């Protein structure tokens, strides 16, 4: 991926926007689309890609980007693809103060400071 001019966004931002469009919200995340996105991104960048099914229907996708100096230590970056939606809690600081963070769905506590 190459950089674009100052009037256009960086390709990494474009790629991230594409990823964010994949529906990964609970209760029915589209894991298949997320895995396909990672596979295609790995292919485009020339990275290794391995899928490990850790439970029926649940795949861990591992992308490998070899370094140029094999004597140095490795780095592992880890994340998950599904997210929990948020909603406003009636009577919370969000309503009372006209702002504040949303509360994760099914979260037992208000996030007021």
Order of alpha helices (4+ residues) and beta strands (2+ residues): alpha-alpha-beta-beta-beta-alpha-beta
